Amino acid sequence: PPIHLILVARPFFAPPPLASFSNFAIASMPTEPIPDVSPHVSRETVMERVHQTIQIVLDFAPASLEVLRIAIEQMFPWSSGEAMAHINYVTHLLKIREYSPILEGSVMRLILDKIVMADVQVGVDIEKLDDEDVEALAGQMYDESEQLTKYALGDLEAHILDVQKQEDVDEDEDEDPSIQALRNTKSQILKLDTILYILFEHYNKMLQGLGPTKPSIVCEELVSIFASTILTRPGSRHCQFLMFRFGQTNQHFYDTFVSRLLEVALNKNASIGSRWSAVSYLASFVSRAAQVDGDQVRRLFKQFATELDHLRKRYEEEAMGPDPIRYRFYYILFQACMYIFCFRWRDFLVESSDEEEATSGRFVFRPGISEQFKKHIMGRLNPLKVCAPLIVDMFAKVANHLSFVYVYSVLETNRRVRLTRAAMMHSVARETALDHRNDEASLQIPAQYAFEPYVLPFSKRWVEGLYRSFGELAPPGMQDDDDDDSEEEEEEEEDEVEEEGGGELVGEKNEMEKNDGGESSDASSDDDDEDVSDGE
């Protein structure tokens, strides 16, 4: 008899077919026959029948909904599982979401939670690789990206399976652990890349109103999931680009996303980690997003500046000098303002569209902008000493090139200011992990921002044209000047080393400086300076 008649008579029959769903969904290839079913029936056909059965069960036995929810959560493939198992499972979960809207929240939360974990793990795995292995991996992924662009999504699954089969054949032959680690990392990147492509495509369709759920509800749902999974979990590098894309292509999504982040950032009862993360996302988003206009940038900057003024006025009444522990959120906000200015300085010009003015190098900024920075830079809290040297250096170069503000005199004075004195003052009153790390670099705000370059080869097409690098936004002629200065410095260093008979060390020295990124220069010079009080 039809299954709905059985369910009407015996509702307890619902759990078995629902629980067996996952066993079919995690199989490696949807077109392969399923053993013990029929050699002539493809997995794709079987899965269509399974979904029809699940839909009937949910319609006639609503109480079975919880059974299905538990089953799909418990049977989600292990993080170390094959790429195709994850790809197929996510694809089938998205199909369930279409005919069971009541499950959409828990289904999408489960998918994003798992994919964020994979994103973080990929970063950890890459960190463990040697430099040579990282270069080899980058080369392989670049070659892979050229092949992937030739495939439609359906053919992509067959391609991934071919790669996996080839790697399985070579697995016994590769005895070197480094080769095995490289292969495993590549497999994890391929899995992450493909699932993110599927999620981009899914949400693109839903936010265009092509799904069963209203786009406004989809916006609220995705932002809510982001706030509870991605925002609170450091180390994710790619999953947040779902927010990056749709925050630019959907106005309601932008409003929901930015409002939620501001709510967290300005919530005094939230943890400093959550507030820091929210500020990082906001600053990175408006700085990098190509479709965010000047009004939106200035509106966010004004909210940051207003909060900064409140904090400065309150803290300067008691401050004796820079204190990276007590006034940490103040420094986080100021660093975000510097970061935004470096990328979006054109949005603070009076006539940003005047090509003649831009060409001549004469820039007129909106009233109050430079004064806003100066009163903090020259203030007692001394944010340039506490903020990340990388961001401070970038801001100093941009501001100087634009004749906006000149901060190099403050940076020179800061070489004699020690942050460790403030840390020692607090270590008696309250000991924290930060207090025990009393070197200068550990007390400064890290230069961590959410939207760094997207490197996954296949899914990156969803952010192409929406992401801006600093090279695109730097002031005219600034990078040319930097290149000339760096070439002159390298030539002088080579001449000095050759005179001392140490020319063979130049290459190694330059490589070390490149890896350091110039961030350690202030810290190293501080070791030779005398210790002075924070107020000096």
C-alpha positions as CSV (number, residue, x, y, z in Angstrom):
1,P,0.0,0.0,0.0
2,P,1.1,3.6,-0.4
3,I,3.3,4.8,2.4
4,H,0.9,7.6,3.4
5,L,-1.8,5.1,4.1
6,I,0.6,3.1,6.3
7,L,1.5,6.3,8.2
8,V,-2.1,7.1,8.8
9,A,-2.7,3.7,10.3
10,R,0.7,3.4,12.0
11,P,2.5,6.7,12.6
12,F,5.4,5.0,14.5
13,F,6.5,3.6,11.1
14,A,8.0,7.0,10.2
15,P,11.4,6.9,12.0
16,P,13.1,4.0,10.0
17,P,12.9,5.5,6.5
18,L,14.0,8.9,7.9
19,A,16.9,7.5,9.8
20,S,18.1,5.6,6.7
21,F,18.2,8.8,4.6
22,S,21.8,9.6,5.7
23,N,23.1,6.2,4.7
24,F,22.1,6.9,1.1
25,A,23.1,10.6,1.1
26,I,26.8,10.2,2.1
27,A,27.7,7.8,-0.7
28,S,30.5,8.8,-3.1
29,M,28.7,9.3,-6.4
30,P,25.0,9.9,-7.2
31,T,25.2,8.1,-10.5
32,E,26.7,4.8,-9.2
33,P,24.3,1.9,-8.5
34,I,23.5,1.2,-4.9
35,P,24.4,-2.3,-3.7
36,D,21.6,-4.5,-2.5
37,V,19.1,-2.3,-4.3
38,S,19.4,-2.8,-8.0
39,P,22.4,-2.8,-10.4
40,H,20.2,-1.0,-13.0
41,V,19.0,1.8,-10.7
42,S,21.3,4.8,-10.3
43,R,21.9,6.5,-7.0
44,E,20.3,9.7,-8.4
45,T,17.0,7.9,-9.0
46,V,17.1,6.2,-5.6
47,M,17.7,9.6,-3.9
48,E,14.8,11.2,-5.7
49,R,12.6,8.4,-4.4
50,V,14.1,8.8,-0.9
51,H,13.3,12.6,-0.9
52,Q,9.7,11.9,-2.1
53,T,9.4,9.4,0.8
54,I,10.7,11.9,3.3
55,Q,8.4,14.6,2.1
56,I,5.4,12.2,2.4
57,V,6.5,11.2,5.9
58,L,6.8,14.7,7.1
59,D,3.4,15.7,5.6
60,F,1.5,12.8,7.2
61,A,3.5,12.4,10.4
62,P,4.7,15.9,11.5
63,A,6.0,14.5,14.8
64,S,8.8,12.7,12.8
65,L,10.4,16.1,12.1
66,E,12.6,15.8,15.2
67,V,13.7,12.3,14.2
68,L,14.9,13.6,10.8
69,R,16.7,16.5,12.4
70,I,18.6,14.3,14.8
71,A,19.4,11.8,12.0
72,I,20.9,14.4,9.7
73,E,23.0,15.9,12.5
74,Q,24.3,12.5,13.7
75,M,25.1,11.2,10.3
76,F,27.0,14.3,9.0
77,P,30.2,12.9,7.5
78,W,33.4,13.2,9.6
79,S,35.6,16.2,8.9
80,S,38.3,13.8,7.6
81,G,35.9,12.1,5.2
82,E,36.1,12.1,1.5
83,A,35.2,15.3,-0.4
84,M,32.3,13.6,-2.3
85,A,30.6,12.4,0.9
86,H,30.5,16.0,2.2
87,I,29.4,17.4,-1.2
88,N,26.6,15.0,-1.7
89,Y,25.4,15.3,1.9
90,V,25.3,19.1,1.7
91,T,23.5,18.9,-1.6
92,H,20.8,16.6,-0.2
93,L,20.4,18.7,2.9
94,L,19.7,21.8,0.8
95,K,17.1,19.8,-1.1
96,I,15.4,18.9,2.2
97,R,15.4,22.6,3.0
98,E,13.3,23.3,-0.1
99,Y,10.3,21.1,0.9
100,S,10.7,21.4,4.7
101,P,11.1,25.2,5.5
102,I,10.7,24.5,9.2
103,L,14.0,22.7,9.1
104,E,15.9,25.4,7.2
105,G,17.3,27.1,10.2
106,S,18.8,24.0,11.8
107,V,19.9,22.6,8.4
108,M,21.8,25.7,7.4
109,R,23.3,26.2,10.9
110,L,24.6,22.6,10.8
111,I,26.1,23.1,7.3
112,L,27.8,26.4,8.1
113,D,29.1,25.2,11.4
114,K,30.7,22.2,9.8
115,I,32.2,24.2,6.9
116,V,33.6,26.8,9.3
117,M,35.3,24.1,11.2
118,A,36.8,22.8,7.9
119,D,37.9,26.4,6.9
120,V,39.7,26.8,10.2
121,Q,41.3,23.4,9.9
122,V,42.6,24.1,6.4
123,G,44.4,27.1,7.8
124,V,45.9,25.1,10.6
125,D,47.0,22.4,8.1
126,I,48.7,24.9,5.8
127,E,50.5,26.4,8.8
128,K,52.0,23.0,9.5
129,L,53.5,22.6,6.0
130,D,57.0,23.6,5.1
131,D,57.6,26.6,2.8
132,E,58.4,24.3,-0.1
133,D,55.2,22.3,0.4
134,V,53.2,25.5,0.6
135,E,54.6,26.6,-2.8
136,A,54.0,23.2,-4.3
137,L,50.4,23.3,-3.0
138,A,49.8,26.8,-4.4
139,G,51.1,25.6,-7.8
140,Q,48.8,22.6,-7.8
141,M,45.8,24.6,-6.8
142,Y,46.5,27.1,-9.5
143,D,46.6,24.3,-12.1
144,E,43.5,22.9,-10.5
145,S,41.7,26.2,-10.8
146,E,42.3,26.4,-14.6
147,Q,40.8,22.9,-15.0
148,L,37.8,23.7,-12.7
149,T,36.8,26.7,-14.8
150,K,36.2,24.3,-17.7
151,Y,33.6,22.3,-15.7
152,A,30.0,23.0,-15.0
153,L,29.0,22.1,-11.4
154,G,27.6,18.7,-12.4
155,D,30.9,17.8,-14.1
156,L,32.8,19.1,-11.2
157,E,31.7,16.2,-9.1
158,A,33.0,13.7,-11.6
159,H,36.3,15.6,-11.8
160,I,36.7,15.5,-8.0
161,L,36.0,11.8,-7.9
162,D,38.7,11.3,-10.6
163,V,41.2,13.2,-8.5
164,Q,40.3,11.2,-5.4
165,K,40.6,7.9,-7.2
166,Q,44.0,8.9,-8.6
167,E,45.2,9.9,-5.1
168,D,43.9,6.6,-3.6
169,V,46.0,4.7,-6.2
170,D,49.1,6.7,-5.3
171,E,48.5,6.5,-1.6
172,D,50.3,3.2,-1.1
173,E,53.2,4.4,-3.2
174,D,53.7,7.6,-1.3
175,E,55.5,6.7,1.9
176,D,56.8,10.2,2.6
177,P,54.6,11.8,5.4
178,S,55.1,15.3,3.9
179,I,53.6,14.1,0.6
180,Q,50.7,12.5,2.4
181,A,50.1,15.7,4.4
182,L,50.2,17.8,1.2
183,R,47.7,15.5,-0.5
184,N,45.3,15.5,2.5
185,T,45.5,19.3,2.6
186,K,44.7,19.6,-1.1
187,S,41.8,17.3,-0.7
188,Q,40.4,19.4,2.2
189,I,40.8,22.6,0.2
190,L,39.0,21.1,-2.7
191,K,36.2,20.0,-0.5
192,L,35.9,23.4,1.2
193,D,36.0,25.1,-2.2
194,T,33.3,23.1,-3.8
195,I,30.9,23.3,-0.8
196,L,31.3,27.0,-0.6
197,Y,30.5,27.2,-4.4
198,I,27.3,25.3,-3.7
199,L,26.4,27.6,-0.8
200,F,27.1,30.7,-2.9
201,E,24.8,29.4,-5.6
202,H,22.1,28.4,-3.2
203,Y,21.9,31.7,-1.4
204,N,22.2,33.6,-4.6
205,K,19.0,31.9,-5.8
206,M,17.2,32.3,-2.4
207,L,18.0,36.0,-2.1
208,Q,16.6,36.6,-5.6
209,G,13.3,35.2,-4.5
210,L,13.6,31.9,-6.4
211,G,13.2,29.7,-3.4
212,P,10.3,28.8,-1.1
213,T,11.4,31.3,1.6
214,K,11.1,35.1,1.4
215,P,14.4,36.8,0.8
216,S,14.0,38.9,3.9
217,I,13.7,35.8,6.1
218,V,16.8,34.3,4.3
219,C,18.7,37.5,5.2
220,E,17.8,37.3,8.9
221,E,18.5,33.6,9.0
222,L,22.0,33.8,7.4
223,V,23.1,36.8,9.5
224,S,21.9,35.1,12.7
225,I,23.9,32.0,11.8
226,F,26.9,34.1,11.0
227,A,26.7,35.8,14.4
228,S,26.6,32.5,16.3
229,T,29.1,30.5,14.2
230,I,31.5,32.5,12.1
231,L,31.7,35.7,14.1
232,T,32.6,33.9,17.4
233,R,35.1,31.5,15.9
234,P,38.5,32.9,15.0
235,G,40.5,31.4,12.1
236,S,37.9,31.3,9.4
237,R,39.1,32.8,6.1
238,H,36.6,32.1,3.5
239,C,33.1,31.3,4.9
240,Q,32.5,34.9,5.8
241,F,32.7,35.8,2.1
242,L,29.1,34.7,1.9
243,M,28.3,37.9,3.9
244,F,30.8,39.9,1.8
245,R,29.1,39.0,-1.5
246,F,25.4,39.4,-0.4
247,G,26.1,42.4,1.7
248,Q,26.9,44.1,-1.6
249,T,24.3,42.7,-3.9
250,N,21.3,42.9,-1.6
251,Q,20.5,46.2,0.2
252,H,18.3,44.5,2.9
253,F,21.1,42.0,3.6
254,Y,23.6,45.0,3.9
255,D,21.3,46.7,6.5
256,T,20.8,43.5,8.5
257,F,24.4,42.5,8.4
258,V,25.9,46.0,9.4
259,S,23.2,46.6,12.1
260,R,23.9,43.2,13.7
261,L,27.7,43.9,13.8
262,L,27.2,47.4,15.2
263,E,24.9,46.0,17.9
264,V,27.7,43.6,19.0
265,A,30.5,46.2,18.6
266,L,28.9,48.9,20.7
267,N,27.4,46.5,23.3
268,K,29.3,47.3,26.5
269,N,28.0,44.1,28.1
270,A,29.5,41.9,25.3
271,S,33.0,40.3,25.7
272,I,35.9,42.2,24.4
273,G,36.6,39.4,21.9
274,S,33.1,39.6,20.4
275,R,33.3,43.4,20.1
276,W,36.8,43.2,18.6
277,S,35.6,40.6,16.0
278,A,32.6,42.8,15.1
279,V,34.7,45.9,14.6
280,S,37.2,43.9,12.5
281,Y,34.4,42.6,10.2
282,L,32.9,46.1,9.8
283,A,36.2,47.8,9.1
284,S,37.3,45.1,6.7
285,F,34.0,44.9,4.9
286,V,33.5,48.6,4.1
287,S,37.2,48.9,3.2
288,R,37.4,46.0,0.8
289,A,33.8,46.0,-0.7
290,A,33.7,47.5,-4.1
291,Q,30.0,48.1,-4.1
292,V,29.8,49.9,-0.7
293,D,29.3,53.6,-1.5
294,G,30.8,56.7,0.1
295,D,27.7,57.5,2.2
296,Q,27.8,54.1,3.8
297,V,31.5,54.4,4.5
298,R,31.1,57.9,6.1
299,R,28.1,56.8,8.1
300,L,30.0,53.9,9.7
301,F,33.1,56.0,10.2
302,K,31.0,58.6,12.0
303,Q,29.6,56.0,14.4
304,F,33.1,54.7,15.2
305,A,34.4,58.3,15.6
306,T,31.5,59.2,18.0
307,E,32.2,56.2,20.2
308,L,35.9,57.0,20.1
309,D,35.3,60.6,21.4
310,H,33.2,59.3,24.3
311,L,35.9,56.8,25.2
312,R,38.7,59.4,24.9
313,K,37.0,62.0,27.0
314,R,36.3,59.4,29.7
315,Y,39.8,57.8,29.7
316,E,41.9,60.9,29.5
317,E,40.6,62.1,32.8
318,E,42.5,59.3,34.5
319,A,45.1,58.1,32.0
320,M,48.8,58.6,32.6
321,G,49.8,57.3,29.2
322,P,49.0,54.4,26.8
323,D,47.5,51.4,28.4
324,P,46.9,48.5,26.1
325,I,45.1,46.5,28.8
326,R,42.7,49.0,30.3
327,Y,41.8,50.9,27.2
328,R,42.0,48.1,24.7
329,F,38.7,48.6,22.9
330,Y,39.6,52.3,22.4
331,Y,42.7,51.2,20.5
332,I,40.7,48.6,18.5
333,L,38.3,51.3,17.3
334,F,41.1,53.7,16.4
335,Q,42.9,51.1,14.5
336,A,39.7,50.3,12.6
337,C,39.4,54.0,11.7
338,M,43.0,54.1,10.4
339,Y,42.3,51.0,8.3
340,I,39.1,52.4,6.8
341,F,40.9,55.7,5.9
342,C,43.8,53.9,4.2
343,F,41.4,52.1,1.8
344,R,38.6,54.6,1.5
345,W,40.3,58.0,1.7
346,R,38.6,59.2,-1.5
347,D,35.3,59.0,0.3
348,F,36.4,61.7,2.7
349,L,37.3,64.2,0.0
350,V,35.2,67.3,-0.6
351,E,35.4,66.8,-4.4
352,S,36.3,63.1,-4.8
353,S,35.1,63.1,-8.4
354,D,37.3,66.0,-9.5
355,E,39.8,64.3,-11.8
356,E,41.9,67.5,-12.3
357,E,42.3,67.9,-8.5
358,A,43.2,64.2,-8.1
359,T,45.7,64.4,-11.0
360,S,47.4,67.5,-9.5
361,G,47.8,65.8,-6.1
362,R,45.9,68.6,-4.3
363,F,43.3,66.9,-2.1
364,V,40.8,68.8,0.0
365,F,39.2,66.7,2.8
366,R,35.8,67.2,4.4
367,P,35.8,69.5,7.4
368,G,36.7,67.9,10.7
369,I,38.2,64.7,9.4
370,S,41.9,65.5,9.9
371,E,41.0,67.1,13.3
372,Q,39.3,63.9,14.3
373,F,42.5,62.0,13.9
374,K,44.8,64.6,15.3
375,K,43.1,64.9,18.7
376,H,43.5,61.2,19.2
377,I,47.0,60.9,17.8
378,M,48.3,63.8,20.0
379,G,46.3,62.8,23.0
380,R,47.4,61.2,26.2
381,L,46.2,57.7,25.2
382,N,48.8,57.6,22.3
383,P,47.0,55.1,20.1
384,L,49.9,54.9,17.5
385,K,52.0,53.2,20.1
386,V,49.5,50.5,20.8
387,C,47.9,49.8,17.4
388,A,49.5,47.3,15.0
389,P,52.8,48.6,13.5
390,L,51.7,47.3,10.1
391,I,48.5,49.4,10.2
392,V,50.2,52.4,11.7
393,D,52.9,52.3,9.1
394,M,50.4,52.1,6.3
395,F,48.3,55.0,7.7
396,A,51.5,57.1,8.2
397,K,52.4,56.6,4.5
398,V,49.0,57.3,3.2
399,A,48.4,60.3,5.4
400,N,51.8,61.8,4.6
401,H,51.4,61.3,0.9
402,L,48.0,63.0,0.9
403,S,49.3,65.8,3.2
404,F,46.5,64.8,5.5
405,V,48.3,64.5,8.8
406,Y,52.0,64.1,9.6
407,V,52.7,61.5,12.3
408,Y,56.3,60.5,11.9
409,S,57.4,62.8,14.7
410,V,55.0,60.9,17.1
411,L,56.3,57.6,15.8
412,E,59.9,58.7,16.6
413,T,58.9,59.8,20.1
414,N,57.1,56.5,20.6
415,R,60.4,54.6,20.2
416,R,61.2,55.7,23.8
417,V,57.7,54.7,25.2
418,R,57.4,51.3,26.8
419,L,54.1,49.5,27.0
420,T,55.5,46.9,29.4
421,R,55.3,49.5,32.2
422,A,51.5,49.6,31.9
423,A,51.3,45.8,31.9
424,M,53.4,45.6,35.0
425,M,51.2,48.1,36.8
426,H,48.1,45.9,36.1
427,S,49.8,42.5,36.9
428,V,49.6,43.2,40.6
429,A,45.9,44.2,40.5
430,R,44.6,41.4,38.2
431,E,46.6,38.8,36.5
432,T,45.6,37.7,33.0
433,A,47.2,35.7,30.2
434,L,48.0,39.0,28.5
435,D,49.8,40.4,31.6
436,H,52.3,37.5,31.6
437,R,53.2,38.2,28.0
438,N,55.1,41.3,28.7
439,D,56.9,41.9,25.5
440,E,56.0,45.0,23.4
441,A,54.6,43.1,20.4
442,S,52.2,41.0,22.4
443,L,50.7,44.1,24.0
444,Q,50.0,45.8,20.7
445,I,46.7,45.2,18.8
446,P,47.2,42.5,16.1
447,A,46.5,43.5,12.5
448,Q,43.7,40.9,12.0
449,Y,40.9,41.7,9.6
450,A,38.2,39.4,8.4
451,F,38.3,39.8,4.6
452,E,41.7,39.0,3.4
453,P,42.3,37.9,-0.3
454,Y,40.1,35.0,-1.3
455,V,42.3,32.1,-2.6
456,L,40.0,29.2,-3.2
457,P,40.2,28.6,-7.0
458,F,36.7,27.5,-8.0
459,S,34.4,29.5,-5.7
460,K,36.4,32.7,-5.9
461,R,34.3,33.7,-9.0
462,W,31.5,34.7,-6.6
463,V,33.6,37.5,-5.2
464,E,35.4,38.6,-8.4
465,G,34.7,42.2,-9.1
466,L,33.5,42.8,-5.5
467,Y,36.8,42.7,-3.7
468,R,39.4,45.5,-3.8
469,S,43.1,45.3,-2.9
470,F,45.1,48.1,-1.5
471,G,47.0,48.5,-4.7
472,E,43.7,49.5,-6.4
473,L,42.9,52.1,-3.8
474,A,46.3,53.5,-2.8
475,P,46.9,57.3,-3.4
476,P,48.3,58.0,-6.9
477,G,52.0,57.7,-7.1
478,M,52.4,56.4,-3.5
479,Q,53.3,52.8,-4.4
480,D,55.7,54.0,-7.1
481,D,57.5,56.1,-4.4
482,D,57.6,53.2,-2.1
483,D,59.1,50.9,-4.8
484,D,61.8,53.5,-5.6
485,D,62.6,53.9,-1.9
486,S,62.8,50.2,-1.4
487,E,65.1,49.7,-4.4
488,E,67.4,52.5,-3.2
489,E,67.5,50.9,0.3
490,E,68.3,47.5,-1.2
491,E,71.1,48.9,-3.4
492,E,72.6,50.7,-0.4
493,E,72.4,47.5,1.7
494,E,74.0,45.4,-1.0
495,D,76.9,47.9,-1.4
496,E,77.5,47.9,2.3
497,V,77.4,44.1,2.6
498,E,79.6,43.6,-0.4
499,E,82.2,46.0,1.0
500,E,82.3,43.8,4.1
501,G,82.6,40.6,2.1
502,G,79.2,39.3,2.9
503,G,77.4,39.4,-0.4
504,E,76.1,35.9,-0.1
505,L,73.9,36.8,2.8
506,V,71.9,39.5,1.0
507,G,69.4,37.1,-0.5
508,E,68.7,35.5,2.9
509,K,68.5,38.9,4.6
510,N,66.0,40.3,2.1
511,E,63.9,37.2,2.4
512,M,63.8,37.4,6.2
513,E,62.8,41.1,6.0
514,K,60.0,40.2,3.5
515,N,58.6,37.5,5.8
516,D,58.8,39.8,8.8
517,G,56.7,42.4,6.9
518,G,58.5,45.2,8.7
519,E,56.4,44.6,11.8
520,S,59.3,43.9,14.1
521,S,61.4,47.0,13.4
522,D,59.8,49.1,16.2
523,A,60.1,46.2,18.7
524,S,63.7,45.5,18.0
525,S,64.7,49.2,18.2
526,D,62.9,49.5,21.5
527,D,65.3,47.0,23.1
528,D,68.2,49.5,22.7
529,D,66.2,52.5,24.0
530,E,66.0,53.5,27.6
531,D,62.9,52.7,29.7
532,V,60.7,55.7,30.2
533,S,57.4,56.2,32.0
534,D,54.2,56.0,30.1
535,G,53.5,59.6,30.4
536,E,56.6,60.7,28.7
